[in-house]
């Protein structure tokens, strides 16, 4: 067993769709059912995710997570190739929280008992990195993150523990992906005199965080 190096953490996003409304999450008892739901509820060119209606796991399509695009025909096409590595992060954090609600109930002999129940779930992702001089600003980099935030665009986020094994077979942690959609809550680009320019970004999750593992 080997420990994962943080350099292998990856933040991918669907950065070029210009989407200012939430992406479609199509659920079904099978991948085909979810695809049928997606095709019926979206128009040509729309992007979305196909997920199980029982486990909230992302289905598989063409040996990749079922992130799809409505092709304007009778089938949805694989769109994972449109996901871009937005920036070369030096650190990335995925955080998920469950709100815990407390309920006090009256028991026997006038005694009270405290129970807790799970409430709303929320997740967010933060990343920090170095600003690079030679990247395509239309697709990736710190300025692309800034432009996404300025336009209020939704992004599809794919968080992986090892970018080299995100689509490989196995049951190890490094082969697990987490996928969801989010809005950029905060982005900053900074640098001091004669110092390396850096960026930081915070993404607030919209809806559920889904799990994917290639099988």
Residue pairs with C-beta under 8 A, 6 or more apart in sequence:
4 161
4 162
4 173
4 174
6 91
6 92
8 161
8 162
8 163
8 164
8 174
9 89
9 91
9 92
9 159
9 160
9 161
9 163
10 85
10 89
10 92
10 158
10 159
10 160
10 162
10 163
10 166
11 85
11 86
11 87
11 89
11 92
11 125
11 127
11 157
11 158
11 159
12 83
12 84
12 85
12 86
12 157
12 158
12 159
12 160
13 83
13 84
13 86
13 148
13 155
13 156
13 157
13 158
14 23
14 47
14 67
14 79
14 82
14 83
14 84
14 155
14 156
15 84
15 86
15 139
15 140
15 144
15 148
15 155
16 82
16 84
16 138
16 139
17 47
17 82
17 153
18 151
18 153
19 47
19 153
19 154
20 151
20 152
20 153
20 154
21 154
22 154
22 181
22 206
22 207
23 46
23 47
23 48
23 49
23 154
23 156
23 181
24 38
24 41
24 42
24 46
24 47
24 48
24 49
25 48
25 49
25 51
25 181
25 207
25 208
26 34
26 35
26 37
26 38
26 41
26 48
26 49
26 50
26 51
27 34
27 37
27 51
27 52
27 53
28 34
28 35
28 36
28 37
28 50
28 52
28 53
29 52
29 53
29 54
31 50
31 59
31 60
31 61
31 66
34 50
34 51
34 52
34 53
34 59
34 66
35 50
35 61
35 66
35 68
35 75
35 76
38 48
38 50
38 68
38 70
38 76
39 70
39 74
39 75
39 76
42 48
42 70
43 70
44 70
44 71
44 72
45 69
45 70
45 72
46 69
46 70
47 67
47 68
47 69
47 70
47 79
47 82
47 156
48 67
48 68
48 69
48 70
48 76
49 58
49 65
49 66
49 67
49 68
49 156
49 179
49 181
49 210
50 58
50 59
50 61
50 66
50 68
50 76
51 57
51 58
51 59
51 66
51 210
52 58
52 59
55 211
56 208
56 210
56 211
57 210
57 211
57 212
57 213
58 65
58 66
58 67
58 177
58 179
58 210
58 211
58 212
59 65
59 66
60 66
60 212
60 214
60 215
61 68
61 76
61 78
62 78
63 167
63 214
64 78
64 80
64 167
64 214
65 80
65 158
65 177
65 179
65 212
66 78
67 78
67 79
67 80
67 83
67 156
67 158
67 179
68 76
68 77
68 78
68 79
69 76
69 77
69 78
69 79
69 82
70 76
71 77
83 156
83 158
84 139
84 140
85 140
85 163
86 140
86 141
86 144
86 145
87 127
87 129
87 132
87 135
87 140
87 141
87 142
87 144
87 145
87 199
87 201
88 129
88 130
88 132
89 127
89 128
89 129
90 128
90 129
90 130
91 127
91 128
91 129
92 125
92 126
92 127
92 128
92 159
93 125
93 126
93 127
94 123
94 124
94 125
94 159
94 178
95 123
95 124
95 125
95 126
96 121
96 122
96 123
96 209
97 121
97 122
97 123
98 118
98 119
98 120
98 121
99 118
99 119
99 120
99 121
99 122
100 116
100 117
100 118
100 119
101 116
101 117
101 118
101 119
102 114
102 115
102 116
103 114
103 115
103 116
103 117
104 112
104 113
104 114
104 115
105 112
105 113
105 114
105 115
106 112
106 113
107 113
121 208
122 205
123 180
123 205
123 209
124 182
124 185
124 202
124 203
124 204
124 205
125 157
125 159
125 182
125 202
125 203
125 205
126 200
126 201
126 202
126 203
127 200
127 201
128 198
128 199
128 200
128 201
129 142
129 198
129 199
129 200
130 196
130 197
130 198
130 199
131 141
131 142
131 189
131 191
131 196
131 197
131 198
131 199
132 141
135 141
137 143
137 144
138 144
142 187
142 189
142 197
142 199
143 189
145 184
145 187
145 199
145 201
146 187
146 189
148 155
148 184
148 187
149 184
149 186
149 187
152 183
153 183
153 184
154 181
154 182
154 183
154 206
155 181
155 182
155 183
155 184
155 203
156 179
156 180
156 181
157 179
157 180
157 181
157 182
157 203
157 205
158 166
158 177
158 178
158 179
159 177
159 178
159 179
160 166
160 176
160 177
160 178
161 173
161 174
161 175
161 176
162 174
162 175
165 172
165 174
165 175
166 175
166 177
166 214
167 214
168 175
168 214
169 175
169 214
169 215
170 214
171 213
175 213
175 214
176 211
176 212
176 213
177 211
177 212
177 213
178 209
178 210
178 211
178 212
179 209
179 210
179 211
179 212
180 205
180 206
180 207
180 208
180 209
180 210
181 205
181 206
181 207
182 203
182 204
182 205
182 206
183 203
183 204
183 206
184 201
184 202
184 203
184 204
185 202
185 203
185 204
186 200
186 201
186 202
187 199
187 200
187 201
187 202
188 199
188 200
188 201
189 197
189 198
189 199
190 197
190 198
190 199
190 200
191 197
191 198
